[in-house]
Structure formats: structure tokens, C-alpha cells
Amino acid sequence: MALVVQKFGGTSVGSVERIRNVAKRVAKTYDAGNDVIVVVSAMSGETNKLVALANEVTEFPDTREYDVLVSSGEQVTVALLAMCLKSMGYKAKSYIGHQISILTDSSFSKARIKKINDKKIRQDLNDRTIIIAAGFQGVDGDGNITTLGRGGSDTSGVALAAALKADVCEIFTDVDGVYTTDPNICETARKIDRISYDEMLELASLGAKVLQIRSVQFAKKFNVDVHVRSSFNDNPGTLVTKEDKEMESILVSGITYAKDETKIAVMRVPDKPGIAAKILSPLSAANISVDMILQNVSEDGFTDFTFTVTKADFKKALMITKEAAAEIHARDVLTDDNISKVSVVGLGMRSHAGVATRMFETLAKEGINIQMISTSEIKVSVVIDAKYTELAVRVLHDEFELSGKEVTVER
């Protein structure tokens, strides 16, 4: 008997009919002799509606109350799925985050899981009960409802799989797996059969919407194999797992993009020690993550300091940055929300030079100007004008021959 964790996203449970389909898939897994834990998101569109309501009430919603509001969508889904399974004759029980409990820190809307109390779940599993757990949510040490950030149900699923030492964690979504790039903008995108944790971490952090980055971090830390599959067919998906020599031979695994970033530039900043910290520390204190950072060459003792944040954090980040800029007597703060980040990712880049050069030359041929550059051991990212996003993805996908057989590194 195996323990299987299955996570279903918002599209998979977007209607009563789709919830019935999920119930049938869960029942099939259970009938095969497995113990089953199901983690579900809110029905598609529900969280967006709740967020819109919060933003109608106030420009800067209180973060504690924001989590109370947006976590309610998952409570609806777990109850409906449990009802459906019970009507089919199965033992099923729904749980929301604090009932399990999934203990987190108090970083509202971006909480991190600290511990999972699996006592109740294990008791129910021993009784052959199907567990329906609300994704995305938890509880802090003071009993406050917390949420794990958009896409947090992925993290809930992987974390439960890790805590209970599940045999497999299946992430069901509306696509067949992880692709070499977004198939909606590149028809030749190819499904990847197996991908390493590190590559998936980069893809997730750089804009790929298939898995939330924290879920991949959990999977890597606790060595949980994650199978990304479609909830609408039985096709094999993509296995996210530890790397092997075969993976290392692939030069580039994927091209990804992110349109949800905004550039903030602090102009004519005094070029002396401690200034960068004075700009970034207040952002960190407000739990705002800064992505790419660029500092120009000093001229007459002054420089320009540019960085990117997500559009969700932009308003608060701009307000904080303007206060910091005034304190350090910067000349101005400029913004640009008409940008996107395009990235090339692959384990083979560790041992093969020239990927960045090929990327830059390919973009130059199309007249695409690069505004910012960021690199790591297995990725190169650039910021460009948003209007060139789709073009950049397609030409880079062609350049690295991702539509056919993987480009491998000669050894």
C-alpha cells in the first residue's frame, strides 16, 4: 500500500462538474489500494475576486485581514470535494490549515511553513479515510490564519508529502507537465520528461507558472519526487527529481519569462558605503523581495541605483523607496512597468561557455535592447521592453533548438 498525495489547482476544481471529475480520479487511486491525501486550491477565479474586493475597500489592505479573506476560497473547495466523495460512498474528511495544523511564521500573505502536525491525518489514514486538505493556508503561533502566497497550494501538497513521507506527490494542473517554454506563445514548445530540482527552482523563480518556487524548495530539501500532470487526461507528465548525469549533459532545458515585474530607479545616489543598504533594508523589513539590481558606474561621486520588484509589491515598494531616497538626498525616483524578464535555464551551462553570448547575439539580431542582466550558475536573465517578450522567447527557443532533441554538451 502506497501513500499518495494529489494536489489539484484552481482550474481542475473550477466547477462542480470538474470537482466530480477530481473525485473520480481520487477514488480510482484509492480503489487501487492506496492511502490518499488530496490538497486543493480555491475554484479558479475565486481568489482573484477576493483580492479585488480587498483592493476596493482600501489601497493597502491590512495583511492579517487580507489572509483571513483570501483563505476562504479553499474552505469552499475542500467541503465540496469531501461531500462529493461521501456521496459516492467513500470515507472522506475535509481539513483547513489550522485544523491539521500547518504551523507557519507570521509573514502574512507570504508565510513560510515551520512545522506540520500530522497526528490527526495519520489517525484518519489508519481508518482508510481520504483526507481533503485546504492548500495555500496555515496558522501562526498566535492562532492567526496565514497564507503561503499565490500558488501556495503546491507548497502545501509537497510539504504534506514530506511530513508524511508519501511515496509520491502528484501535482495536477491544466497542462501536461513542464514545457521548454510557454506553449501558448511558442507552438514548438516540448514537454520535458524529467527535470532537476535546481532547474525547476530557476524556472519557477523566473516566471514559469507550473510550480510555486517554495514547493520546489521543499521537494529538494526533503527529496520528494514531484510528478506534474494534467487533471484532464492520463498522460505521463514531468518528474521533478534530483539531478543525474543525463540531465547535466543538456545545455539548455527551458526558456521562461515574467511580465509581473516593475523597475524602480533611484537617480543620482551618493556613491558611498551603506547607501544601497539604506535603500533596500526598508524593503526587506516590509517583506518585499527585490529581484534584479543594477548600479551604474560612479560619476562625480554619484550613481543610479536600479532594481525590480513584482507588480503586486510595486505600490508599497515605491512609497518606501521614495522615503529612502529623500533620506539619502537622491535626485529622483523613476519607474517603468512596461518591462519583462526573459531567462535561459540549463544545468549544462555549468560546464559550457557561450550561452550568454548566444542569447545576447540572438536578441540583438531582432533589435531587442537589454536593460538589465542577471546570471547564476545555471541561468541567464535579461530585462527587456515588454512588447518584445513573445518574440524574444520564440527566437531563443529556436536558437537553442528546444523544439526537437535536447542540445547536449560534448564531454
ABEGO torsion letter per residue (X at the ends): XBBBBBBBBAAAAABAAAAAAAAAAAAAAAAAGBBBBBBBBBBBGAAAAAAAAAAAABABBBAAAAAAAAAAAAAAAAAAAAAAAAAAGBBBBBBBAAAOBBBBBABBGABBBABBBAAAAAAAAAAGBBBBBBBGBBBBAAGBBBBAEBGAAAAAAAAAAAAAGBABBBBBBABAEBBABBAAABAABBBBABBBAAAAAAAAAAGBAABBAAAAAAAAAAGBBBBBBBAABABBBBBBBBBBAAAAABABABBBBBAABBBBBBBGBBBBBGAAAAAAAAAAAAGBBBBBBBBBBBBGGBBBBBBBBBAAAAAAAAAAAAAAAAAAGBABBBBBABBBBBBBBBAAAAABBGAAAAAAAAAAAAGBBBABBBBBAABBBBBBBAAAAAAAAAAAAAAAGAABBBBBBBX
